[in-house]
Amino acid sequence: MDRNRVDKVEESGRAERSMSEGQKISGRLMQFLTAALAVVLCAALAFYVSDGYYQIGNDKFRAYRNVMSAGCILLFIALIPCSIFRFRAHESPRISATDGFVSLYLIFLLISVLSGGYYRDALWGYPGWNVGLFSQVGFVLLYFFLSRFGRYYRVILAALCVMAGIVYVLGILNRLMIDPLGFYKGLTNVQKTLFLSTLGQASWYGSFLAVTLPVGMSAFLYAERKAVRALSGLLMLSGFCTLVTQNSDSAYFALAGVMIVFFLISSRDPELMRRFMTALALLFASGKVMYYLMQIRPNPEFKPDFVTELMWTSNVTGLLLIVCLLVAAALYLMQKHVAALRYPDGLMRRLRPAVPAAAVITAAVMVCVVILQTKGMIGGRIGDKLAAVPYFHWDPNWGSGRGRIWSFWAKMFAEADLKYKLFGVGPDCFQCYAADHYSVEQATYWGRMKLTNAHNEWMTSLVNVGILGTAAYAGIYVAKIRSLMRMDRLDVVAAGIAASCVSYMLYNFFCYQQVLCTPFVFMLMGIGEYIVREDRGIDSVQGG
């Protein structure tokens, strides 16, 4: 009897060791496949084209669809044994706030499809944009796979940064009328102002830049290894050079949010603050240098936007460049040579909450100024100066036509049934609903052109997935930024991801979801969740 009991104990021990080994092998397989999917997706979206800029939006979606389909099939097959081992080990999943919001978003996506009734359109989305249910489910899967199996996230981020750097350099060369890939062949100078690098439309290019640039900036600011800082500094500088020639005021709006995030982190330490001021100096210097280079190789049809012109020629940005250099030099002397000088910790503690508060107040004041100026309530010299800036007068052409688009959106959303307000009309079904209910207005305003979204992701989301879906979607970003910024230790990757999320939210206040930005931000948030779970000692994977 005793012998039988010993045999059973030994057999149980062997079974447990076998299951433990099985868990490790299946977990490692999931980690490898997840990293492979992410790297291949980064490369495919960055570089795949079939015929230059012709139908490039369809090319990018085709790349996304094929990579995600093949990759997810392999991952789900590999997930079966991994899940079995975890079930046998009686391991319950740990659900974070971000996990909850992502799950709710997926639920409300499905409900929106039923609510709108545009089933075929909702599945693939509007042609050329293609952010329907298929793409949205892919975003969710990228998040969950990387949040649980993102062990090789450094490899993924290194690959993303290398590919982003190549894209940036090509974008810079294109603005200097240098076309190494031959994509500009047959295009007019006007068309050349609208397309960049291997990504196509300049606004799509800008959204990719808004998501990826903060990752390189974070490494420059916070990495300890000098080689990493040097390489990331080159990436950051190339990103600045292409940003100041990309010609999108939305990109500066996003960059302001990025700089606020990095200021909040950097102001805690004099060395980090010195690097931050150096980065600001490089930004302002990039505007001046690229202005002179573009005078040497100009595109006569290129007309800089208001903020781009400020970056290029304004004395204000020149003065800011000098100030940033002087502050960086003073911080360096304070650390290295003048021991009597102390870093003003007290001042920085007061500035940390004051800077984002000032940004919010400034935005509110700007809105008030636009309202007052539009109504003609600001007169005299101030009114005359404001009149010279197009952004201070609201009309249908405001913001490259967003004045008319947002007014149309407001009417459409206000008149929608309660069901549509709460649950939406389906992912990427904005145009379907508008064509069914507002075809006359669309034809009047835009003729044969189709309005596929509100050129504001949050307004578009209110139509597509309703108030509840939009609340869940916004909750994803807020929860993830909050968890990353509340980590006990400064993590280079976490800081970059938090800044990328802020950048994406602000850039897409004037833009929209598409496959050159939204998959990347979900990938980054998944990596961010993996890092947070590591920081809290939560076992995200089964690979050891």
N, C-alpha and C positions, 0 to 999 in steps of 0.2 A: 504493500500500500504506500509506504514511504517512498519506495523507488519510483512508483508511478507518478507521485506528486513531484518528485525531482525532475523526471522526464518532461512533465507538463510545463514546469517553470523554465527549463532549458529551451523547450520548443517555443514558449511564449517570448523568451528573450531573443531567440533567433528571428522570430517573426517581426519583433519590434525593430531589430537592427536592419532587417531586410526592408521594412517599410521606411525607416529613416533614410537608407541609401536610395530607395526609390523616390522619396520626396526630394532629395538633393538632386538626383539626376533629372527628374521631370522639371524641377524648379529652374535648374541651370539651362535646360532646353528652352523653357519659356523666356528666360532672360535673354538668351542669345537670339531667339527668333524675334523678340520685341525690338531689340537693338537693330537687328538687320532690317526689319520693316521700317523703322524710323529713319535709318540712314538712306535706304533706297528711296523712300518717299521724298526726303530732302533733295536728293540728287535729281529725281525725276521731275519734281515740280520746278526746281531751279533751272534745269537745262533742256528738258524735252520740248522740242518743236518739230513740226513736220514740214512746214513751208513758210519759214520766216514769220512775219507778223500776221499773215493771213489766217484767220480763224484760230488765233493762238489761244483764245479763251477755251475753245473746245479741246484743243490739244492738252492744255493743262488739266482740264477735268478728266480727259481720257487717261492721262498718266495717273491721276489720283484714283480713279475708279479701278484701273487694272492692278495697281500696286496694292491698294487696300483689299480688293477682292482676293487676290492670291495670298497676301500676307495673313489676312484674318482667317481664311480657311485653314492654313497651317497652324495658326495659333489656337484655334478652337479645337483642332484635333489633338494638339499637344496639351491643351488645358484639361482634357478628360482624365488622364491618369493623375495629373497634378491635383485635380479636385477630389478624386477618389482617395488619394493618400491623405489629403487634408481632412476629409470627412471621417476617415478611419481614425485619425489622430484626435478627433473631437475638437478641432480648432475652429472657433467661431470667428467670422470676419469682424474687423474693427472698422466702423463706419464714421468718417469725419463729416464735418459740416459741408465741406466741398463735395464729398461723395453724395451727400443727401441732395444738394441742389442739382448736381449733374443728373442724378436719378429722376428727380422731379421734372427737370427740363425734358428728359427723354419721354416721360409719361405725357407731359403736356404737348409735346410734338405729335405723339400718336393721336391724342384727343383732337388736336387742331386739324389733322387729316380728316377725321370723321366729321368735325364741325363744318369744315369748308365744303367737302364733297368733291373736290377736284383731285380725285385719287391718282390718275395717271400723271397729271402735272405735279402733284405734290411728291410723287416718288422720285423723280429726277430733277425737278426744278425747271425754271425757265431756260430754254436753250441759250447757251453762251454764258450763263451764270451758274446754273446747276448746283444750287445749294438747297436742294430738296431733301426729302427724308433720307435717301441713301447717303448723301454727304454728311448730314447731321448725325446720323447713327455712327458714321465713321469717326466724326469728331469725338463723340462720347467714348467709343471703343479705344481710341488713341489715349484718351485720358486714363481710363481704367487699366489698360494694359501697362502703361508706363508708371502709373502710381503703385502697382503691385510688383511689376517685374522690370523696373527701371535701373537695375544695378549698374549697367554699363552706360549710364547717362553722360559721363564725361566723354566717352567716344562719340555719342550722338551729338553733343554740343560742339565738340571739336570739328566734326564733319559739317555741321550746320554753319559754323563760323567760317570755315575754309570756303564753302560754297557761296556764302553770303559775300565774302571778300571778293571773289571772282565776279559775282554779279555787280557789286559796287564799282569795281574798276572798269568793267565794260560800260556801265552807265556813265561814268566820268568821261571815258573816251568818246562815247556817243555825243555827249554835250559839246565836246571839242571837235565834232564833225569827223571823228575817226571811227571807222566801221570795220573792225577786224573780222567779223563774222559774215559780212556782206548782207546783213538784214535790211540795210537802208537802200539797197539797189532798187531803182525804179520809183522811190518815194519822193514827193515834193518836200521842200524845206518846211512847209507848214506841217506835213505829216511827220517829219522828223522831230518836231517839237513834242509830239504826242506819244511817241513810243521810245522805250529805253531798254537796253541790255537784252537779256533773254526772257524777260517777263512780259513785255508788250506794253499795254496802256500805262501811261505815267502814274495814274492814280493807283493801279494795281501794284506797280513797282514801289510806290510810296508806302503802301500798306505792308509790304514785305519788309521794307526798310524800318518801318516803325516797330515791328515785332522783333526783328533780329538785332538791330543796332544796340539796344540796351544790354544785350548779353555780352557783347564785346566791350562796351563801356565799363560794365561791372568788373570784368577781369582786369582791365587797366587800373581801375580805382582800388581794388581790394585784394588782388592776387599777391601772394608773398614772393613767388619766384620771379626774378627779374626777366628771365626769358619769356615767361608767359605774359608779363606786363608789356614787354617790348612788342611781341607779336600782336597782342590785343590792341596796343596803341596804334599800330599800323592799320588794323581793321577799323578802329574807331575813327582815325583820321580820314580814311577813305570813305567811311560812312558820312562824316561831316561834309566832305568835298562833294559827294553826290547829293546830299540833302540840300545844300545851298544852291544847287543847279537843277534839282528835280522840279522846282517851280510849283510847289504846292504849299499854300499857307496852312493847310491842315497838318502838315508834317511838323511845322514849328509849334503848333498848338499841342501836339503830342509830345514834342521834345521838351516843352515847358513842364509838363507833368513828370517826365523822366527826370529832369534836373531837380525838381522838388523832392522826389523820392531819394535821389542820391545825396542831396543836401542834408536831408533828415538823418541819413546814415553817416555821412562823412563828417558832419559837424561835431561828432563825439570825440574826434582825435585830430591833433594838428597835422600829422603826416597824411591822413586820409583827406583832410581839408585842403592841403597843399596840392594833392593830386586832383581833387575836384576843381580847384581854381585853374590848374594847368589844362584840364579838359575843356573848361569854358574858354580859356584863351585860344586853344586850338580851334574851337568852333568859330570864334569871331575871326581868327586869322584865315580860316578856310574860305570864308566869304570874300575876303579881300583878294586872296591869291587866285581863287577861281574866277573872280571878275576880270582880272588882268589876263588870265589865260584865255578866257572866252573873247576878249578883245582881239587876241592874236588869231584865233580860229573861230570866227563868229558864224552863227546862223542868223541871217538878216531877219528871219521871221520869228525869232525867239523874243518874246516880250515878258520880262520878269514881273511876277506878282508883287504886290505891295511890300510884303515882309522880305521877300528875296532881294528887292531893290535896297531895302534898309540894310540887309546884311552885306550887300556889295559896296554901296557908296556912301552910306550915312556916316556923318561924323560921330553920331551917338554910339554906333557899334564900334567905331574906331577908338573912342574914349573907353568903352567897356573893355576892349582888348587890352589897353594900357593898364587899366585898374586891375584886371585879373592877373596880369603879369606882375604887377607891383605887390599885390597881396600874396601871390605864390612865392615871390622872392622873400618877402618879409617872414612868411611862415618857415621858409627854409633857414633863414638866418636865426630865427627864434629857436629852432631845433638844434642847429649845428654850432652856432658861434656865439650867441648872446644868451647865456644861461639865466641872466637876470630877468629877461622877458618871459612872461608866462602866458600860456594859451588862455584866452578869455572864456573859460568853461561856463561861468555864470551867464554871460551874454548869449552864448550859443544855446544854453538851456531855454532862455526866453525866446530866442529866435525860432527854435524848432516848431513850436505850435503857431508862432506868429506868421511864418512864411506861407504855409498852406492856407491859413485863414485870410491872409492878404490876397492870395491868388483867387480865392472864392469871392472876396469883396470886390476885387478888380473886375472879375467877370460880371458880377451883378451891376456894377457901375457902368460897364460898357453897354450892357443891355439897356439900362435906363437912358444912356446917352443916345443910343440908336433910336429909341422911342421918341425922345424929346426932339432930336434933330430931324427925324422924319416928319414930325408934326409942326416943324418950323418954330419951335419954342426956344431955340438957342440962336441968338442974333449976334451982331457985332463981329469983331475980328475972330472970336472963337468959333462962331458959326461958319464964317468964311473958311477958316482952316479945316474944320471938320468936313465941310462940303467937298474939299479936295480929296478926301479919303473915301472911296466908294463903300467901305464896310460900315460907315456911320449913317447910311441912308437906306432904309428898308424899301425895296420895291420888288417887282417880279424877277428882276435880273440880279438881285442880291446874291452873292456867293455863287457865281457861275450858274445862275438860274435856280438856285435853291429857294429863293423867295417864293417863286411861283409853285415849285414842287411842294414845299412845306405847307403853303396855304391850301393846296389841293389835298394833301394828306390830312390836314386838320378837318376839312369838310368831310372827307371820306370816313374818317374814324368817328367823328361826332355823329354822323347819320347812320352808322352801322347798328344792326340789332344787338341786343344785350349778349346773345350767344356769341356773336363774332367779337364783341368787345372783350369778353372774358376768355374765350378759347381760340380766337383767330380763324383764319380762312385756310390755313395749311402752309407748311414751309415753302417759301419761294413762290407763293401763289398770289402775291400782291397784284401782278399784272392781270391774272385771270379774273380776280374780283373786280378790279378797276374796269376791265373791258366789259364785264357783264352789267355793271351798274352805272358807269360813268363814261361810256364810249363817246358821247357827244363832247363832253368837256375835254377828254383826252385828244380828240381830233382837233378841237379848237385851239388848244394850247400847244400841242406838239405835232400836229399833222399825222404823218405816217409813222413817226417814231413811237416806240413803245416805252412806257414808263414802268420799269421792272421793279423799282424800289424807291424809297423816299430820299435816297442819298443821305441817310442818317440811319445807322443800324438799329438804334433803339426805337425810332418811329416805325421803321419797317417791321421790327419784331412785334410791335403792338398790333399791327395788322395781321401778320402771318401767324403768330402763336398766341396772341391775345395778352391781356393784362397779367394773367396767372403765369403763362409761359415766360413772359418778359421778366416778371419778378424772379422766377427761378433762374433764368439766364443771368440776370444781373447779380443774383446771389452767389453764383459760381465765382465770379471775379472778386466780389467783396470778401467772401469767405477765404479765398486763396490768398489775396493780398494781405489780409489781416493775419492769417496764420504764418505767412512768411516773414512779415515785419515784426512779429512777436516772438521769433525764435530767440533762445537764450544766447546763442553765439552768432557772430557775424559770418555768414556763409556767402561766398562769392556768387555761387549759382543762384541761391535763394534771392539775393538782392537784385540780380539781373532779371530774374523771372518776375518779381514784384513790379519792377520798373517796366518790363515788357507788357504786363497786364494793364497797367495804367496807361501806357502809350497806346495800346490797342483800343482801349475804351475811348480815349480822347480823339484819336485819329478817326475812328469810325463814327464819331459824332457827326462827321461830315462825309462819311463814306459808307461801306456796306460789307457784309460777309462775302468772301469768295475763297477759292481754294489756294490762293497764294499767301493768305495770311491766317485764316481761321484754323486750319489744321495745325499750323505751327504754334499758335497760342495755346491750343488744347494740349499739344505735346509738351510744351513748357510747363503748363499747369500740372500735368501728370507727373513730370519730373519733380516739380515743386512739392507735390503731395508725397512722393517717395522720400524726398529729403526731410520733410517734416516728420514722417513716420520713423525714419532713421534717428532723427534728433530726439524723439520721444521714446525710443527703444521698442517701437512696434515692429514686429517681424512682418515685412510686406511680402516676402517671397519664401519659396520653399527650397531655395538652392543654397542655403547656408551663407 
